[in-house]
Amino acid sequence: MTTNLENLKIKIFADGADIESMIEMYNKSYIKGLTTNPTLMNKAGVKNYRAFALDVLSVVKDKPISFEVFSDDFDEMIIQAKEIASWGSNVNVKIPITNSKGQETASVIRNLSNSGVIVNVTAVMTITQVAKIIDSINTETSAFISIFAGRIADTGIDPIFTMVESLKIIKSAPNTELIWASPRELLNIIQAEEIGCHVITASSDILKKLDLIGKDLLQYSLETVKMFKDDAMKSGYSIS
C-alpha cells in the first residue's frame, strides 16, 4: 500500500469555497486542481457568483477548477455553462446528472461536450448513470465524472464496486477521468489510489490530515495517550 504522499499517482483536488483557503491549497504542489459548488459557496457567504469565480481565477490560472451551473432549465444550463467556461481555459463546468425534477441532463452534456466545454458531471451515484454519461460525451473532449462515493457509503453500501466498474466503463472514453467525490476520511484517498481512480476531491478537514500518511502507529498511539493525559490534567479532574 502506498504510504508516502509524494508517491501517490492519484490527483488530489481541493474542494471548498473560502477564497483564502482555496488559494492556500492552490499553492501546494500536491494539489492538482480545485472544485467548488453552490452549497459550499453559500455556506462561505459568497454573494456574487461571477465576482467570486473571477477573483479565484485571477490567482488560479494553471490548475483545473470546476464551477457549477445552478439552473433547472436545460437551455439556461447550457447558457450558464458556456459563460462559465469562457472565464478561463482551466475552467471545468459542473453539470448535475439530473436537474432537481429528476430529468436527466444527457442532452445538456452532449451539447456542451460537442462544443468543446470540459464538463464535470456531478452528483453521480450509479453505474447506470456513468454509462449514460459516456454515451453522451464527445470522446474527443476532456471530461470528468464525479461519483459521490462518500454519499454512497453513507447509505451503508461500499462504493468500491461502483468505482471499479465505472473505471471499466470509461475506458471507452480515454479523455474522461473518474473523480472519487465526497470522501469521508483520509483512507478514501488510499482506496481510490489502489483501484486506479484518476482524481479525488478533498475538503480541508481531510487535507489537513495528509501529513498522517505513513505515520508510525505506535508513535501515534503514544501521542494519543499523552493527549488524554494532558487534557485530564488541564481540566483538573478528580475521582474523589
VOPALO-681997 format. One line per 4 residues: their letters; for each residue z, x, y of N, C-alpha, C. Coordinates in pm, 1 decimal. Example, Ala and Ser with C-alpha at 12.3 -4.5 7.8 and 13.67 -1.06 7.14 Angstrom:
2
as) 780.0:1319.0:-569.0:780.0:1230.0:-450.0:780.0:1320.0:-330.0 | 708.0:1285.0:-225.0:714.0:1367.0:-106.0:787.0:1290.0:3.0
end
This chain:
240
mttn) 0.0:83.3:-119.8:0.0:0.0:0.0:0.0:87.3:125.5 | -83.0:52.5:221.8:-86.3:125.7:347.5:44.2:107.1:422.3 | 105.1:217.3:465.0:233.0:206.7:536.1:229.3:279.3:670.1 | 112.9:329.4:708.6:101.5:402.6:833.1:10.0:327.0:928.3
lenl) 59.7:298.2:1047.1:-15.5:219.7:1144.5:-151.8:281.4:1173.6 | -156.4:413.0:1182.8:-281.2:480.8:1216.7:-385.3:470.1:1106.0 | -341.5:440.3:982.4:-434.5:432.4:870.4:-488.2:292.2:845.2 | -441.0:195.1:919.8:-486.8:58.2:899.0:-635.8:45.0:933.3
kiki) -708.9:-19.4:845.4:-850.7:-45.2:871.4:-871.1:-176.9:945.3 | -779.7:-270.6:924.8:-791.6:-399.7:991.0:-774.4:-384.2:1141.4 | -848.9:-463.3:1217.0:-838.1:-460.0:1362.9:-729.0:-558.1:1407.1 | -640.2:-510.3:1493.2:-533.2:-594.5:1545.5:-570.8:-643.5:1684.5
fadg) -573.9:-776.4:1700.9:-598.5:-837.6:1830.6:-466.6:-893.6:1882.7 | -430.5:-861.4:2005.1:-307.5:-913.1:2066.1:-331.1:-1054.9:2116.5 | -238.9:-1145.1:2082.8:-251.0:-1285.9:2117.7:-145.6:-1320.1:2222.4 | -187.7:-1371.7:2336.2:-91.1:-1405.8:2439.7:-159.1:-1454.8:2566.0
adie) -77.1:-1484.0:2668.6:-132.5:-1532.8:2794.5:-55.4:-1482.9:2916.0 | 41.2:-1394.7:2892.2:110.3:-1330.8:3003.4:27.3:-1209.7:3044.1 | -25.4:-1212.5:3165.4:-124.7:-1113.2:3203.6:-69.9:-970.7:3198.5 | 56.2:-950.1:3236.3:113.2:-815.6:3231.0:122.1:-765.4:3087.6
smie) 165.2:-852.8:2997.2:174.6:-814.4:2856.4:36.7:-791.5:2796.5 | -60.4:-872.6:2837.1:-196.5:-856.8:2786.0:-253.6:-721.0:2825.1 | -231.1:-682.0:2948.7:-282.0:-553.1:2995.2:-208.0:-438.2:2926.8 | -77.2:-457.8:2906.6:0.3:-356.6:2834.5:-54.4:-337.4:2693.1
mynk) -84.3:-447.2:2625.7:-139.3:-439.0:2490.1:-279.7:-379.4:2491.2 | -358.9:-417.1:2588.2:-495.4:-365.7:2601.1:-496.2:-213.5:2608.9 | -395.8:-157.7:2673.2:-391.1:-12.2:2692.8:-344.4:64.3:2569.0 | -303.8:-6.8:2463.7:-262.8:59.6:2340.4:-384.4:82.5:2250.1
syik) -397.7:203.0:2198.4:-517.5:239.2:2120.7:-533.5:155.9:1994.0 | -421.5:112.5:1934.9:-431.5:38.4:1810.1:-463.4:-110.2:1830.4 | -461.9:-156.5:1953.9:-503.9:-293.3:1983.1:-653.7:-292.1:2010.6 | -729.4:-359.6:1925.7:-875.6:-353.3:1931.3:-938.8:-472.1:2003.4
gltt) -856.6:-570.3:2040.5:-908.2:-686.0:2110.6:-794.5:-778.2:2151.4 | -827.3:-886.0:2222.5:-726.4:-979.7:2269.4:-775.2:-1122.8:2252.1 | -680.2:-1214.4:2237.1:-712.4:-1356.2:2230.0:-609.1:-1435.4:2309.7 | -649.4:-1553.4:2352.2:-557.2:-1645.1:2417.1:-605.3:-1785.4:2388.1
nptl) -530.2:-1885.6:2432.1:-572.8:-2024.7:2414.9:-502.9:-2110.5:2519.4 | -549.5:-2233.8:2539.1:-490.8:-2318.1:2644.0:-342.0:-2343.4:2627.0 | -293.3:-2352.4:2503.1:-150.0:-2375.5:2481.3:-68.0:-2257.2:2529.8 | -110.9:-2135.8:2493.1:-40.9:-2016.0:2538.9:-47.8:-2003.6:2690.7
mnka) -163.2:-2037.2:2747.8:-179.7:-2028.0:2892.7:-88.4:-2126.8:2964.0 | -77.9:-2247.0:2909.9:8.3:-2348.0:2970.0:154.4:-2304.7:2965.2 | 197.0:-2249.4:2850.2:334.8:-2201.1:2836.5:364.4:-2086.4:2931.8 | 261.2:-2006.4:2962.5:279.1:-1892.8:3052.4:270.6:-1933.1:3199.6
gvkn) 244.9:-2060.3:3223.9:240.1:-2109.4:3361.3:107.9:-2087.0:3432.1 | 1.7:-2062.6:3357.2:-130.4:-2043.4:3418.6:-176.8:-2175.7:3478.6 | -217.0:-2173.3:3605.0:-260.2:-2294.2:3675.0:-412.3:-2300.3:3691.7 | -474.1:-2185.5:3711.5:-618.6:-2181.3:3734.5:-683.3:-2102.5:3621.1
yraf) -751.8:-2172.8:3532.7:-809.5:-2111.0:3412.5:-904.4:-1997.4:3447.7 | -1000.4:-2027.5:3534.4:-1102.5:-1929.4:3569.2:-1041.2:-1807.6:3638.0 | -952.1:-1831.4:3733.3:-890.3:-1720.9:3807.0:-811.4:-1630.7:3712.4 | -738.2:-1692.6:3620.6:-661.3:-1616.1:3522.2:-754.5:-1529.2:3438.3
aldv) -859.6:-1589.2:3386.0:-952.8:-1515.9:3299.9:-1017.6:-1399.9:3373.8 | -1059.5:-1424.0:3495.9:-1125.9:-1317.7:3572.4:-1028.0:-1206.3:3609.1 | -902.0:-1241.6:3633.4:-801.0:-1138.3:3659.1:-784.9:-1048.1:3536.7 | -778.1:-1109.4:3419.2:-766.2:-1032.0:3295.2:-890.0:-945.1:3276.1
lsvv) -1006.3:-1003.9:3298.4:-1131.6:-932.5:3274.5:-1158.2:-822.1:3376.5 | -1086.0:-824.6:3488.5:-1101.0:-715.1:3586.1:-1044.4:-585.8:3528.8 | -959.0:-598.9:3426.8:-899.9:-482.4:3359.9:-957.8:-465.1:3220.2 | -963.4:-575.3:3145.0:-1010.0:-571.2:3006.1:-1162.4:-580.8:3005.4
kdkp) -1226.9:-465.1:2999.2:-1373.1:-461.6:3009.3:-1442.2:-407.6:2884.8 | -1367.5:-339.0:2798.5:-1433.5:-271.5:2686.8:-1373.4:-305.9:2550.7 | -1297.5:-414.8:2544.3:-1248.0:-465.3:2417.1:-1276.7:-615.1:2413.1 | -1309.7:-669.5:2295.5:-1338.5:-813.6:2288.7:-1218.2:-897.5:2326.0
isfe) -1244.0:-1008.1:2393.7:-1137.2:-1100.0:2430.9:-1190.2:-1242.2:2419.4 | -1109.0:-1330.6:2364.6:-1150.5:-1469.0:2341.5:-1081.6:-1564.6:2437.9 | -1162.6:-1652.0:2499.5:-1113.0:-1763.3:2579.5:-1167.3:-1892.0:2518.1 | -1091.7:-1999.8:2528.3:-1125.9:-2122.5:2455.4:-1174.4:-2234.6:2546.9
vfsd) -1271.0:-2310.7:2497.8:-1312.4:-2433.1:2567.2:-1202.2:-2537.0:2548.5 | -1204.0:-2641.6:2631.6:-1098.2:-2741.8:2620.9:-1149.1:-2884.2:2634.2 | -1280.6:-2902.2:2640.6:-1336.2:-3036.5:2647.8:-1344.0:-3098.8:2509.1 | -1340.1:-3231.8:2503.5:-1359.6:-3305.3:2378.0:-1505.5:-3345.6:2359.6
dfde) -1579.2:-3343.1:2467.2:-1720.5:-3383.5:2464.8:-1808.3:-3264.3:2427.5 | -1896.5:-3282.3:2332.3:-1975.1:-3171.0:2280.7:-2066.3:-3108.9:2386.3 | -2132.2:-3191.7:2466.1:-2220.2:-3137.2:2570.9:-2139.4:-3055.9:2671.7 | -2021.5:-3106.1:2706.0:-1936.0:-3034.9:2800.9:-1881.5:-2906.4:2738.6
miiq) -1853.1:-2909.4:2607.7:-1811.1:-2788.2:2537.7:-1915.3:-2677.9:2554.3 | -2040.5:-2714.2:2536.4:-2149.5:-2616.3:2545.8:-2156.9:-2559.6:2687.1 | -2144.5:-2647.1:2786.3:-2148.0:-2602.1:2926.2:-2032.0:-2506.9:2954.0 | -1911.0:-2546.8:2911.8:-1794.1:-2461.4:2932.2:-1811.0:-2327.7:2860.9
akei) -1859.3:-2332.3:2738.6:-1872.5:-2210.2:2659.1:-1970.4:-2112.1:2722.6 | -2081.1:-2161.7:2771.7:-2180.0:-2072.7:2832.6:-2128.9:-2015.6:2964.6 | -2050.3:-2094.4:3036.5:-1989.3:-2043.3:3159.7:-1888.9:-1933.4:3126.7 | -1802.8:-1960.1:3028.9:-1702.7:-1860.8:2988.5:-1770.8:-1732.7:2940.0
aswg) -1874.5:-1746.7:2860.4:-1945.9:-1629.6:2807.0:-2007.9:-1545.6:2917.7 | -2041.2:-1609.6:3029.4:-2105.4:-1537.6:3140.2:-2008.5:-1447.9:3215.3 | -1878.8:-1460.1:3188.0:-1778.9:-1383.1:3261.2:-1774.4:-1236.5:3219.8 | -1830.3:-1203.9:3105.4:-1830.0:-1063.5:3063.6:-1897.3:-1045.6:2929.0
snvn) -1957.7:-929.5:2908.1:-2026.2:-902.0:2781.2:-1928.9:-889.1:2664.4 | -1800.7:-869.2:2695.4:-1699.2:-856.8:2589.7:-1627.9:-988.1:2561.4 | -1675.1:-1096.4:2623.6:-1608.4:-1226.0:2609.4:-1661.8:-1301.3:2487.5 | -1568.7:-1345.8:2403.0:-1599.8:-1435.7:2292.3:-1544.7:-1573.2:2328.5
vkip) -1610.6:-1676.9:2279.7:-1569.8:-1812.4:2317.9:-1514.4:-1886.8:2197.5 | -1390.1:-1929.9:2210.7:-1327.3:-2006.9:2104.4:-1377.9:-2151.3:2105.3 | -1425.8:-2194.3:1989.5:-1468.7:-2331.5:1969.7:-1385.1:-2390.2:1856.9 | -1311.5:-2498.0:1880.3:-1232.9:-2557.1:1771.5:-1325.1:-2613.4:1663.9
itns) -1279.1:-2612.0:1540.2:-1359.4:-2658.0:1427.6:-1395.2:-2805.8:1440.0 | -1310.2:-2883.1:1506.4:-1339.8:-3022.7:1541.7:-1287.6:-3046.7:1682.6 | -1327.4:-3158.5:1741.6:-1260.6:-3198.3:1865.3:-1135.3:-3276.9:1828.3 | -1062.6:-3328.7:1926.2:-934.7:-3394.5:1897.2:-952.6:-3528.6:1826.6
kgqe) -1077.3:-3576.0:1817.1:-1105.6:-3700.1:1744.3:-1143.4:-3673.3:1598.9 | -1142.8:-3543.9:1560.8:-1177.1:-3509.0:1423.8:-1326.5:-3494.6:1399.3 | -1406.5:-3498.0:1505.5:-1552.3:-3484.3:1491.8:-1588.2:-3335.9:1480.4 | -1663.4:-3300.3:1378.6:-1698.7:-3161.1:1354.1:-1787.6:-3105.8:1464.7
tasv) -1762.5:-2982.4:1502.8:-1834.5:-2919.3:1614.4:-1952.4:-2834.1:1567.7 | -2004.4:-2862.0:1449.9:-2113.2:-2781.0:1394.3:-2232.1:-2771.1:1489.7 | -2266.4:-2881.6:1554.9:-2382.4:-2880.0:1645.4:-2356.6:-2791.3:1766.1 | -2233.0:-2788.6:1813.0:-2195.5:-2702.2:1926.0:-2205.1:-2556.1:1884.1
irnl) -2149.0:-2525.4:1767.2:-2152.2:-2388.4:1715.3:-2295.6:-2341.7:1698.3 | -2380.4:-2428.0:1642.6:-2521.3:-2392.6:1621.0:-2592.1:-2364.9:1753.4 | -2572.3:-2452.2:1850.6:-2636.2:-2435.1:1981.3:-2595.7:-2303.3:2045.6 | -2467.0:-2275.8:2046.8:-2417.7:-2156.1:2112.8:-2460.0:-2029.8:2039.4
snsg) -2447.5:-2031.9:1907.6:-2484.4:-1914.3:1828.8:-2632.6:-1883.6:1842.9 | -2715.8:-1987.1:1845.3:-2859.5:-1966.4:1865.2:-2891.1:-1915.9:2005.3 | -2798.2:-1942.1:2098.6:-2815.6:-1896.2:2237.2:-2760.4:-1755.7:2259.1 | -2705.3:-1696.5:2153.6:-2652.4:-1560.7:2164.1:-2508.1:-1552.0:2206.3
vivn) -2439.0:-1666.1:2215.9:-2297.1:-1665.8:2251.4:-2215.6:-1626.7:2128.4 | -2122.7:-1532.9:2145.2:-2034.5:-1492.7:2035.9:-1921.5:-1594.2:2026.9 | -1928.1:-1678.6:1925.0:-1825.2:-1781.5:1909.6:-1711.9:-1729.9:1821.9 | -1593.8:-1782.0:1849.2:-1475.9:-1760.0:1765.5:-1430.1:-1899.1:1724.5
vtav) -1473.2:-1941.1:1605.9:-1441.6:-2077.6:1561.7:-1295.6:-2080.2:1517.9 | -1218.1:-2167.0:1581.3:-1073.3:-2160.7:1568.3:-1013.9:-2287.1:1505.8 | -886.1:-2276.0:1465.7:-811.3:-2384.2:1401.7:-867.8:-2418.8:1263.8 | -928.9:-2321.7:1198.7:-987.3:-2340.6:1065.6:-876.7:-2326.7:960.0
mtit) -879.4:-2413.8:859.2:-775.0:-2407.7:756.6:-825.2:-2429.0:614.0 | -953.3:-2458.6:595.4:-1001.7:-2481.7:459.5:-1127.8:-2401.4:431.1 | -1150.3:-2376.9:303.3:-1269.7:-2305.2:258.9:-1394.5:-2386.3:291.0 | -1386.2:-2517.4:278.5:-1499.9:-2604.3:310.4:-1540.5:-2589.2:456.0
qvak) -1442.6:-2580.8:543.8:-1473.4:-2561.2:686.1:-1544.8:-2428.8:708.1 | -1502.1:-2324.4:639.8:-1566.0:-2192.8:653.3:-1712.1:-2201.1:611.0 | -1738.9:-2266.4:499.6:-1876.2:-2279.1:450.7:-1963.7:-2353.5:551.0 | -1909.0:-2456.9:615.1:-1985.5:-2532.6:714.6:-2013.7:-2448.5:838.4
iids) -1919.2:-2363.8:873.9:-1941.4:-2275.2:988.8:-2055.8:-2178.6:959.5 | -2055.4:-2120.2:840.9:-2160.5:-2024.9:804.2:-2296.4:-2093.0:804.2 | -2301.4:-2220.7:766.8:-2427.3:-2296.0:771.4:-2472.8:-2322.5:914.1 | -2380.0:-2312.6:1009.9:-2410.8:-2349.3:1148.5:-2445.5:-2231.4:1237.0
inte) -2396.6:-2113.1:1204.3:-2417.7:-1999.6:1293.5:-2552.7:-1933.0:1268.9 | -2600.2:-1864.9:1371.4:-2717.4:-1779.0:1359.6:-2668.5:-1644.7:1306.5 | -2712.5:-1607.4:1188.2:-2659.1:-1486.1:1124.9:-2696.6:-1358.8:1198.8 | -2786.3:-1369.4:1296.4:-2821.6:-1253.3:1378.6:-2724.0:-1233.8:1493.4
tsaf) -2645.2:-1335.6:1520.8:-2549.4:-1331.0:1631.1:-2409.5:-1303.4:1577.2 | -2335.2:-1219.1:1644.7:-2197.7:-1191.3:1603.7:-2112.8:-1317.6:1616.6 | -2012.9:-1328.4:1531.3:-1924.5:-1444.7:1535.6:-1792.1:-1409.6:1468.5 | -1690.5:-1488.5:1499.8:-1559.8:-1477.4:1435.7:-1520.9:-1614.2:1379.8
isif) -1446.5:-1611.4:1270.9:-1387.6:-1733.7:1216.8:-1237.9:-1711.1:1206.4 | -1160.4:-1792.2:1277.9:-1014.5:-1777.2:1279.3:-950.7:-1878.4:1185.2 | -904.2:-1827.6:1071.1:-831.3:-1913.3:978.6:-682.7:-1904.6:1011.5 | -620.7:-2018.9:1034.0:-480.1:-2021.5:1072.6:-392.3:-2008.5:948.5
agri) -389.5:-1887.1:896.2:-317.9:-1858.9:771.8:-169.6:-1892.0:784.1 | -112.4:-1864.0:900.2:29.6:-1892.5:920.3:60.9:-2040.4:910.3 | -27.3:-2122.4:962.9:-5.2:-2267.2:955.1:-28.0:-2318.3:813.0 | -121.6:-2255.9:742.6:-138.5:-2290.7:601.4:-8.5:-2261.3:526.9
adtg) 48.5:-2144.3:552.9:174.0:-2105.9:487.5:287.7:-2200.0:525.1 | 285.2:-2252.4:647.1:389.6:-2345.3:691.1:393.4:-2472.1:606.1 | 282.0:-2504.0:539.1:277.2:-2624.0:454.8:323.9:-2596.0:312.2 | 363.1:-2470.8:286.0:408.2:-2433.0:153.2:297.5:-2381.0:63.9
idpi) 178.0:-2359.8:121.3:63.6:-2309.9:45.6:40.0:-2163.4:80.3 | 23.6:-2080.6:-20.8:-8.1:-1939.6:0.2:-150.4:-1929.7:53.9 | -171.0:-1871.2:172.8:-304.8:-1866.7:232.0:-396.9:-1760.7:171.4 | -344.4:-1674.6:85.1:-424.0:-1562.8:34.4:-552.2:-1610.9:-32.8
ftmv) -542.3:-1714.4:-117.9:-661.4:-1763.4:-188.1:-768.5:-1807.0:-88.6 | -727.7:-1882.5:11.4:-822.5:-1929.2:113.3:-888.5:-1811.9:184.7 | -810.6:-1710.3:217.8:-864.6:-1594.9:288.8:-962.3:-1516.4:200.6 | -926.0:-1495.0:74.9:-1011.1:-1418.4:-16.4:-1143.0:-1490.6:-40.4
eslk) -1136.8:-1619.9:-66.3:-1258.5:-1696.8:-91.2:-1347.0:-1702.9:33.9 | -1283.5:-1710.0:149.5:-1359.4:-1713.2:275.2:-1432.2:-1581.7:298.8 | -1368.5:-1471.6:262.8:-1433.8:-1340.8:275.4:-1559.1:-1334.8:188.1 | -1554.1:-1398.4:73.0:-1672.2:-1402.9:-13.6:-1783.7:-1483.4:51.8
iiks) -1748.1:-1595.4:111.6:-1846.9:-1684.4:172.6:-1919.0:-1618.4:288.9 | -1844.5:-1546.5:370.9:-1905.9:-1492.3:492.4:-1989.2:-1366.8:466.9 | -1994.1:-1321.3:343.8:-2079.8:-1206.3:312.8:-2226.5:-1236.6:341.5 | -2261.7:-1363.9:339.7:-2399.7:-1402.1:369.8:-2430.0:-1394.8:518.9
apnt) -2326.4:-1372.6:599.9:-2342.2:-1359.7:745.5:-2277.7:-1228.2:787.7 | -2348.3:-1116.7:770.8:-2288.3:-984.2:791.2:-2237.1:-956.8:931.5 | -2276.8:-1037.2:1030.3:-2228.2:-1017.3:1167.3:-2107.1:-1104.1:1199.0 | -2055.9:-1171.3:1095.4:-1939.6:-1257.5:1113.3:-1815.3:-1188.5:1059.3
eliw) -1706.3:-1195.3:1136.3:-1580.0:-1135.5:1094.5:-1473.5:-1243.3:1078.1 | -1389.5:-1223.5:976.5:-1282.9:-1318.4:949.0:-1153.9:-1273.6:1016.6 | -1090.0:-1367.6:1085.0:-963.2:-1340.5:1152.8:-849.6:-1412.2:1080.1 | -744.8:-1336.8:1045.8:-619.3:-1394.6:996.0:-541.5:-1433.4:1121.3
aspr) -537.5:-1561.0:1151.0:-473.4:-1608.8:1273.8:-336.2:-1668.1:1245.3 | -256.9:-1677.2:1347.3:-119.7:-1732.1:1345.7:-30.8:-1668.3:1239.9 | -28.0:-1535.1:1229.9:63.3:-1472.4:1133.9:207.4:-1502.3:1170.4 | 293.3:-1500.3:1068.7:433.0:-1533.2:1090.2:525.0:-1411.7:1081.1
elln) 476.2:-1303.9:1019.3:559.6:-1185.5:1002.0:472.4:-1062.0:989.8 | 533.8:-946.1:1008.2:460.2:-820.1:1003.5:391.5:-800.1:868.5 | 453.4:-847.8:761.7:394.9:-834.3:628.6:253.4:-890.0:623.5 | 226.2:-992.0:705.3:93.3:-1051.4:704.6:-15.0:-950.8:741.7
iiqa) 18.2:-853.9:826.4:-79.5:-750.1:861.5:-116.0:-668.9:737.7 | -15.4:-633.3:658.9:-39.8:-557.5:536.4:-116.9:-641.4:435.3 | -81.5:-768.8:423.2:-153.1:-856.8:331.6:-299.7:-871.2:371.5 | -323.2:-890.2:499.8:-460.6:-904.1:548.3:-540.0:-775.6:527.0
eeig) -474.3:-663.0:546.3:-537.4:-533.1:523.5:-577.3:-518.2:376.9 | -489.1:-556.2:287.1:-512.6:-534.4:144.6:-627.5:-617.7:89.3 | -652.7:-736.0:146.8:-762.5:-818.6:96.2:-894.5:-788.7:167.4 | -890.3:-700.0:267.6:-1012.6:-663.3:337.3:-1050.4:-753.9:452.6
chvi) -952.1:-827.4:505.6:-978.2:-911.4:622.9:-1016.5:-820.9:740.4 | -1103.2:-868.9:826.6:-1154.6:-784.5:934.5:-1059.0:-771.4:1052.9 | -993.7:-883.3:1087.8:-911.9:-887.9:1209.6:-786.1:-969.6:1182.0 | -677.1:-934.5:1249.2:-558.6:-1020.8:1251.4:-510.9:-1030.9:1395.4
tass) -479.3:-1152.0:1437.2:-419.4:-1169.3:1569.3:-268.5:-1159.2:1554.7 | -201.6:-1114.0:1658.5:-56.5:-1098.7:1651.0:5.2:-1120.5:1788.0 | 113.6:-1198.1:1789.8:187.7:-1221.7:1913.3:279.1:-1102.9:1941.4 | 340.5:-1104.7:2057.6:429.7:-994.7:2096.2:547.5:-982.6:2000.8
dilk) 594.6:-1095.2:1944.9:707.6:-1092.2:1851.6:675.8:-1007.6:1729.3 | 550.8:-1011.9:1685.2:510.1:-931.9:1569.6:472.6:-790.8:1612.4 | 403.7:-778.4:1722.5:358.3:-646.6:1767.3:474.5:-551.0:1794.2 | 586.3:-605.8:1841.5:699.7:-517.7:1871.6:764.6:-462.7:1745.4
kldl) 724.8:-514.0:1628.7:777.8:-464.5:1502.0:687.6:-360.9:1436.1 | 574.7:-328.5:1499.5:478.4:-238.9:1435.8:537.3:-102.6:1401.8 | 632.2:-56.3:1481.4:693.8:73.8:1454.7:774.3:74.5:1325.0 | 800.0:-43.9:1271.4:876.0:-52.4:1146.8:790.7:-23.8:1023.5
igkd) 658.3:-22.3:1040.3:571.4:4.5:925.1:604.6:141.5:866.9 | 637.8:143.2:736.7:668.9:268.0:668.0:811.2:315.6:686.6 | 893.5:236.2:754.5:1031.7:279.1:780.2:1109.2:291.5:648.9 | 1193.6:394.8:637.7:1275.9:414.9:519.9:1376.7:300.5:507.9
llqy) 1377.1:233.6:392.7:1460.5:115.2:377.2:1608.9:147.1:370.1 | 1646.2:263.0:313.9:1787.7:300.0:312.4:1838.6:323.3:454.2 | 1755.7:388.1:536.1:1792.7:409.4:675.6:1802.9:276.2:749.8 | 1708.5:187.5:719.3:1708.5:55.1:782.6:1832.7:-23.9:741.0
slet) 1872.1:-9.1:613.8:1993.5:-74.2:563.8:2116.1:-24.6:639.5 | 2124.1:107.6:657.5:2238.5:165.7:727.8:2241.7:119.2:873.2 | 2127.3:115.0:937.9:2121.5:70.2:1077.1:2167.1:-75.3:1088.5 | 2134.7:-155.1:987.6:2175.3:-295.9:988.7:2326.5:-308.7:975.8
vkmf) 2384.3:-229.5:886.4:2530.1:-229.9:870.0:2598.2:-188.2:999.4 | 2545.1:-83.5:1064.3:2602.9:-37.6:1190.3:2593.2:-144.7:1297.4 | 2482.7:-218.9:1297.5:2466.1:-326.7:1395.1:2574.6:-432.2:1376.6 | 2597.9:-470.7:1249.1:2701.8:-569.7:1221.9:2838.6:-519.9:1269.5
kdda) 2868.1:-392.8:1240.2:2997.9:-336.5:1279.0:3012.3:-333.1:1430.8 | 2908.6:-283.8:1499.1:2914.0:-272.7:1645.1:2932.7:-409.4:1709.5 | 2861.5:-509.3:1659.2:2871.4:-642.7:1717.7:3009.0:-703.5:1692.6 | 3066.1:-674.7:1574.1:3200.3:-724.9:1544.1:3303.4:-661.0:1636.2
mksg) 3288.6:-529.6:1661.0:3381.4:-458.7:1748.8:3370.2:-509.3:1892.6 | 3246.0:-532.1:1937.1:3225.7:-578.2:2074.2:3288.1:-716.2:2095.7 | 3286.9:-798.1:1990.5:3336.5:-935.1:2002.2:3488.7:-942.3:1999.6 | 3552.1:-834.8:1948.2:3697.6:-835.3:1939.0:3750.8:-926.9:1829.9
ysis) 3670.6:-951.8:1726.8:3713.2:-1041.6:1620.0:3837.7:-988.1:1547.1 | 3917.3:-1082.2:1500.7:4035.2:-1050.0:1420.8:4051.7:-1155.8:1313.1 | 4087.5:-1112.8:1191.1:4108.6:-1209.6:1083.7:4243.4:-1279.0:1099.3 | 4341.4:-1205.5:1150.0:4477.0:-1261.9:1162.9:4485.1:-1355.5:1283.5
end
